Amino acid sequence: MELDGHYYSVPYQLAKRKIELRYTARTVEIFYKNKRVASHIRSYQRGKHTTLKEHMPPSHRYYSEWNPQRFLNWAEKIGPYTLKLTKKILSSRPHPEQAYRSLLGILRLAKSYSNERLEAASKRALFIGTMSYKSMESILKHGLDQKPMPEPSESESSISHTNIRGPEYYTENERR
């Protein structure tokens, strides 16, 4: 339920039901069929959420115990590339909680493949710019984590053209 850009939880059983809202400067009350089903302290932070744990379905309550630091600690134990990938996934979502299921899947791949292989897969995923569970699973399934990483070719790292000035041009002009 949204009021002035802030979102308040209702019991999950009432999702998408028609509800009534009463609010003051300090309190938000939510009613269903004239019965109060939720009460929150009013917040004026736009785009934020106020959620009561008991409003979540049981399957979501499990994830409410998680936080970004828990995933970062887990990833760090696997290796620096896995940590970097985890940070990138967490920061790619508007709310870190939206990354939890994906990260849970990715980090659990270490059980099936090993920490070393997951670390190598994370390095490859960062190199090719992918961050999904499906991509990580595919890298491991097809053994791409065990293949050598492609080296950037000379033509990719520096472009030679008459209209492009190299660093020498600027150091020569600074001396004048």
C-alpha positions in Angstrom: 0.0 0.0 0.0 1.4 3.4 -1.0 0.9 6.8 0.7 2.8 9.9 -0.5 5.5 7.7 -2.2 6.2 5.5 0.9 5.1 1.9 0.9 3.5 0.1 3.9 2.9 -3.6 4.3 -0.4 -5.3 4.7 -0.9 -9.0 5.5 0.1 -11.0 2.5 -3.4 -12.6 2.3 -4.8 -9.2 1.5 -2.5 -8.5 -1.5 -4.4 -6.9 -4.4 -7.6 -6.6 -2.2 -9.4 -3.3 -1.9 -8.4 -1.8 1.4 -9.1 1.5 3.2 -6.5 3.8 4.5 -6.7 6.3 7.4 -3.7 8.4 8.4 -2.5 11.2 10.6 0.8 13.1 10.7 2.2 10.2 12.8 0.2 7.1 12.1 -1.0 5.0 9.1 -3.9 2.6 9.7 -5.1 0.1 7.1 -8.5 -1.4 7.2 -10.2 -4.3 5.3 -13.9 -4.6 5.5 -14.0 -2.0 8.3 -11.5 -4.0 10.4 -8.1 -2.7 11.2 -5.5 -5.1 9.8 -2.3 -3.0 10.1 -0.9 0.0 11.8 2.4 1.7 11.0 4.3 4.8 12.2 4.1 7.2 9.3 7.2 7.8 7.3 7.9 10.6 4.8 10.7 8.9 3.0 9.7 8.6 -0.6 10.5 5.3 -2.3 11.2 3.5 0.9 9.3 0.6 2.5 7.9 -0.1 6.0 7.3 -3.8 6.4 6.2 -5.9 9.3 7.6 -9.4 9.3 4.3 -11.0 10.2 2.8 -9.5 7.0 5.2 -11.6 4.8 4.3 -15.0 3.6 6.3 -17.8 5.3 8.6 -18.3 2.3 9.6 -14.6 2.4 10.2 -14.5 6.1 13.2 -16.8 5.6 14.8 -14.2 3.4 14.1 -11.4 5.9 16.8 -12.8 8.1 19.3 -12.2 5.4 21.2 -8.9 4.7 23.8 -7.8 2.2 26.7 -8.3 4.6 25.8 -11.9 5.0 26.2 -12.5 1.3 29.4 -10.4 1.1 30.9 -12.5 4.0 29.9 -15.7 2.2 31.3 -14.6 -1.1 34.6 -13.4 0.5 35.2 -16.9 1.8 35.0 -18.2 -1.8 37.4 -15.6 -3.3 37.9 -12.0 -4.5 36.2 -12.4 -7.9 33.1 -13.9 -6.2 33.1 -11.0 -3.8 33.4 -8.5 -6.6 30.6 -10.2 -8.5 28.4 -10.3 -5.4 29.0 -6.5 -4.8 28.1 -5.8 -8.4 24.9 -7.9 -8.3 23.8 -6.2 -5.0 24.4 -2.7 -6.4 22.6 -3.5 -9.7 19.2 -3.7 -8.0 17.2 -0.8 -6.6 16.8 -2.8 -3.4 19.5 -5.3 -2.3 16.8 -7.8 -1.2 15.9 -8.2 -4.9 19.3 -9.8 -5.4 19.1 -12.3 -2.6 17.5 -15.2 -4.6 20.0 -14.9 -7.4 22.9 -14.7 -5.1 21.7 -17.6 -3.0 21.6 -19.7 -6.2 25.0 -18.5 -7.4 26.8 -19.0 -4.1 25.2 -22.4 -3.6 26.8 -23.5 -6.9 30.0 -24.0 -4.9 28.3 -27.1 -3.2 28.0 -28.8 -6.6 31.2 -27.6 -8.2 33.6 -26.3 -5.5 34.8 -22.9 -4.3 37.7 -22.9 -6.7 35.5 -23.4 -9.8 32.9 -20.9 -8.6 35.7 -18.4 -8.2 37.0 -19.1 -11.7 33.4 -18.8 -13.1 33.0 -15.5 -11.2 36.2 -14.2 -12.9 34.9 -15.2 -16.3 31.4 -13.7 -15.6 33.0 -10.4 -14.7 35.1 -10.5 -17.8 32.2 -11.0 -20.1 29.8 -8.8 -18.1 27.2 -11.2 -17.0 25.6 -11.4 -13.5 22.8 -14.0 -13.7 22.5 -17.3 -12.0 21.7 -18.9 -15.4 25.0 -17.6 -16.9 27.0 -18.8 -13.9 25.4 -22.2 -14.1 26.1 -22.4 -17.8 29.8 -21.4 -17.3 30.2 -24.2 -14.8 28.1 -26.8 -16.6 30.1 -26.3 -19.8 33.5 -26.2 -18.0 34.3 -22.6 -19.3 35.6 -21.8 -15.9 38.5 -24.3 -16.5 39.4 -22.8 -19.9 42.1 -20.1 -20.1 40.7 -16.5 -20.2 41.1 -14.8 -23.5 43.8 -12.2 -23.6 42.9 -8.8 -25.0 44.6 -8.4 -28.4 47.0 -5.6 -29.2 44.4 -4.1 -31.5 41.8 -4.0 -28.7 44.0 -2.4 -26.1 45.4 0.4 -28.3 44.1 1.9 -31.5 46.5 3.3 -34.0 45.2 6.1 -36.3 46.7 9.4 -37.6 44.0 11.4 -35.9 44.6 9.9 -32.4 47.4 11.4 -30.3 49.3 9.1 -28.0 50.8 10.0 -24.6 54.0 11.1 -26.2 52.3 14.0 -27.9 51.3 15.5 -24.6 54.6 15.0 -22.8 56.4 16.6 -25.7 54.2 19.7 -25.6 54.5 20.0 -21.9 58.3 20.4 -22.3 58.0 23.3 -24.7 
